[in-house]
Amino acid sequence: MDLAVATGYSLRYVGDLERGTKSATLRTMNDLATLYKVSLGSLLTEAEMLLGGKERQGKTPVTGKQRSSIRRE
């Protein structure tokens, strides 16, 4: 509920994101990064690390070689 209030998103939408029944848009991810005072890139990197590169919803995970070519920090 606190996250919904802080972002201005509906409680239902935030709950769907938390349960994984909806995917966050790039705008939503950017809003969350701003809220937590981190870059969008680091938010996405952390998410990838937490997922452990596992396949989600039939999508191919990013491999280490691909990941290193994507990061341009």
N, C-alpha and C positions, 0 to 999 in steps of 0.2 A: 504494500500500500504506500509506503514511504517513497519508493521509486516512482510510482505512478504520479504521486503529488509533485515530486521534484522535477519530473520531466514534462508534466502536463498531458501525458498519455493516459488513456482510460485504464482502469484497473483490470478490465477484461483483456485488453491488448497486452499489458505487461504480464498478466498471468499466462496468456497464450505463449508469449516469448519464453517465459521461465519453464513452461512445460514442454516446449519444443514443438507445439502444434502449429505455430506460425514462425516464419523466418523474419528477422529484423531487416528493414530496408537499410540502405546505405545512410540515409538521413537519420534514421533511428540510431544506428551505430555511432554516427558522428555526434549526435546529441548526448549519447551515453559517455563517449570519450570526453566531450567537453565538460559534462557534469563531474566526471571523476578526475578531470585535469590531467589526462593522458592523451597522447597522440592517437589518431585513428589507427595508424600503422601498428603501434604497440598493442592496442586493444585486439586487433586481428591476429597479431603474432601470438599473444597470450591465449586467445581462443583456439588457435591451431595447436598449440602445445597441450592445452587441456584435453583436446579431442584426441591427441596422440596420433594424428594422421589417419584415424580410422575412417572407413567409408561411412558416409551419412547419406541416407535417402538416395542410394544408388549412384552417388557421385564419386568419382575417382579422387582419392586423397592426393595432396601435393607431396611429391617426394622431396628428399633432402636436396637433390641437385636442382629441381625446379624451384624450391623454396629459396635457395641461395641466389638464383637468377632473378627472382621476384623482388627480394629486398634490395633496396638501394640507399641504405643509410650511410 
